[in-house]
């Protein structure tokens, strides 16, 4: 499980990227790179990292579900994810 501060930092970056998205797009379209440099660093979507929504784990992230493979396996085996079951043949 990731530290609370790391998860909070990620949430802050997500909020800032969403907040400045329209402004960044307008400045990029206008070609005003000097103004783009003056925006906060955390407003850039490149700084976002895919993390598990429940634990904050950065590795083994499953984009479709938004959680890590470890949590996905636990939830699937407990029947908490609809339509997912363990394969057997």
C-alpha positions in Angstrom: 0.0 0.0 0.0 1.3 3.4 -1.0 1.9 6.1 1.6 -1.0 8.5 2.1 1.1 11.5 1.0 1.8 9.8 -2.4 -1.8 9.1 -3.0 -2.7 12.7 -2.0 -0.1 14.1 -4.3 -1.5 12.0 -7.2 -5.0 13.3 -6.5 -3.8 16.9 -6.5 -2.1 16.3 -9.9 -5.3 14.8 -11.3 -7.3 17.9 -10.1 -4.8 20.3 -11.5 -4.5 18.6 -14.9 -8.3 18.7 -15.2 -8.5 22.3 -14.1 -5.9 23.5 -16.6 -6.8 21.2 -19.5 -8.8 23.8 -21.5 -6.2 26.5 -20.9 -3.4 24.2 -22.0 -5.2 23.2 -25.1 -5.9 26.9 -26.1 -2.2 27.9 -25.4 -0.9 24.9 -27.4 -3.3 25.7 -30.3 -2.1 29.4 -30.3 1.6 28.3 -30.1 2.2 30.4 -27.0 4.9 28.2 -25.4 6.1 31.0 -23.1 2.7 31.1 -21.4 2.7 27.2 -21.2 5.9 27.4 -19.3 4.3 29.6 -16.7 1.6 27.1 -15.8 2.2 24.9 -12.8 4.2 21.8 -13.3 1.6 19.6 -11.9 -1.0 20.9 -14.4 0.7 18.8 -17.1 -1.0 15.5 -17.8 2.4 13.9 -18.4 3.1 14.0 -14.7 0.2 11.7 -13.9 0.9 8.1 -13.0 -1.6 5.2 -13.3 -2.1 4.1 -9.7 -4.6 1.6 -8.1 -7.6 3.5 -6.9 -7.8 1.5 -3.6 -4.1 1.0 -2.6 -2.2 3.5 -4.7 0.1 0.7 -6.1 1.9 2.0 -9.2 2.9 -1.3 -10.7 0.6 -4.0 -12.1 -2.1 -1.5 -12.9 -5.1 -2.8 -14.9 -6.4 0.2 -16.9 -9.8 -1.3 -17.7 -10.7 -1.7 -14.0 -8.5 1.1 -12.5 -7.0 -1.2 -9.8 -3.8 -3.2 -9.4 -3.5 -6.9 -10.3 -3.3 -7.9 -6.6 -6.6 -6.2 -5.6 -8.2 -7.4 -8.9 -7.4 -11.0 -8.0 -8.8 -10.7 -4.5 -11.9 -9.0 -5.6 -12.5 -11.4 -8.5 -12.1 -14.5 -6.2 -14.5 -12.9 -3.7 -17.1 -12.3 -6.4 -16.9 -8.5 -6.1 -16.3 -7.8 -9.8 -19.4 -8.7 -11.9 -18.8 -10.9 -14.8 -15.3 -12.0 -13.8 -14.6 -15.5 -12.6 -11.6 -17.8 -12.4 -10.9 -19.7 -15.5 -10.8 -23.5 -15.5 -10.5 -26.0 -18.3 
